[in-house]
Amino acid sequence: MFAAFPDYTHEIHHVIHAGEGITAVVVCRGTFTGQLDVGGHVLTGTGKAFARPYVKVLQFDEHGLVLHDHQHLDRLGLIDDVLPSA
């Protein structure tokens, strides 16, 4: 995915700590200039930019190392943002 969006960045907006984990609201941004393989179909960059919020959930072990990293992003919405309008 990073090859498709070489200027990809993310910005943490809010973090909630609970027990042995955190939940964060993050906004990712990028411009679709590379190629993206979507289920065997390769999409070519359009030069369109996107900004999408997502939720990241991290669970840590007793040493502070990440055990689980779950990200919840509206991928269909992201694809819709960067493809040409119909």
C-alpha positions as CSV (number, residue, x, y, z in Angstrom):
1,M,0.0,0.0,0.0
2,F,2.8,2.4,0.8
3,A,4.1,2.2,-2.8
4,A,0.7,3.4,-4.1
5,F,0.8,6.4,-1.7
6,P,4.5,7.4,-1.3
7,D,3.7,10.5,0.6
8,Y,1.6,8.6,3.2
9,T,1.5,10.1,6.6
10,H,-0.7,9.7,9.7
11,E,-1.5,12.0,12.6
12,I,-2.7,10.8,16.0
13,H,-5.7,12.8,17.2
14,H,-6.8,11.0,20.3
15,V,-5.5,8.2,22.5
16,I,-7.4,6.2,25.2
17,H,-5.4,4.0,27.6
18,A,-7.2,1.1,29.1
19,G,-5.6,-1.9,30.9
20,E,-2.9,-3.4,28.8
21,G,-3.8,-1.5,25.6
22,I,-4.6,1.7,23.9
23,T,-7.1,2.8,21.3
24,A,-6.2,5.7,19.0
25,V,-8.1,7.8,16.5
26,V,-5.7,8.5,13.6
27,V,-6.1,10.4,10.4
28,C,-4.0,9.1,7.4
29,R,-3.3,11.1,4.3
30,G,-1.6,10.5,1.0
31,T,-1.7,10.9,-2.7
32,F,-2.4,8.0,-5.1
33,T,0.6,8.2,-7.5
34,G,1.8,4.6,-7.6
35,Q,0.0,1.3,-8.3
36,L,-2.3,-0.6,-5.9
37,D,-3.2,-4.3,-6.2
38,V,-6.8,-4.7,-5.1
39,G,-7.7,-8.4,-5.2
40,G,-5.5,-9.2,-8.2
41,H,-6.7,-6.1,-10.1
42,V,-4.0,-3.4,-10.3
43,L,-5.1,0.2,-10.1
44,T,-2.9,3.0,-11.5
45,G,-2.3,6.2,-9.6
46,T,-4.7,9.1,-10.3
47,G,-2.8,11.9,-8.5
48,K,-5.8,12.3,-6.2
49,A,-5.3,12.9,-2.5
50,F,-7.2,11.5,0.5
51,A,-7.6,12.0,4.2
52,R,-9.3,9.3,6.1
53,P,-9.8,8.7,9.9
54,Y,-9.2,5.2,11.3
55,V,-9.0,3.5,14.6
56,K,-5.9,1.7,15.8
57,V,-6.1,-0.7,18.8
58,L,-2.8,-1.9,20.3
59,Q,-2.4,-4.6,23.1
60,F,0.9,-4.8,24.9
61,D,2.6,-7.5,26.9
62,E,4.2,-7.1,30.4
63,H,7.4,-5.7,28.8
64,G,5.6,-3.1,26.7
65,L,6.0,-4.9,23.4
66,V,3.0,-5.0,21.0
67,L,1.1,-8.3,21.1
68,H,-1.7,-7.3,18.7
69,D,-2.2,-4.4,16.3
70,H,-5.6,-4.0,14.8
71,Q,-6.5,-1.2,12.4
72,H,-10.0,-0.3,11.4
73,L,-10.1,1.8,8.2
74,D,-12.9,2.3,5.6
75,R,-10.9,0.9,2.7
76,L,-13.7,1.1,0.3
77,G,-14.1,4.8,1.1
78,L,-10.4,5.4,0.6
79,I,-10.5,3.7,-2.8
80,D,-13.6,5.8,-3.7
81,D,-11.6,9.0,-2.7
82,V,-8.7,8.3,-5.0
83,L,-10.4,6.8,-8.1
84,P,-11.7,9.1,-10.9
85,S,-15.3,10.2,-10.5
86,A,-17.8,8.3,-12.7
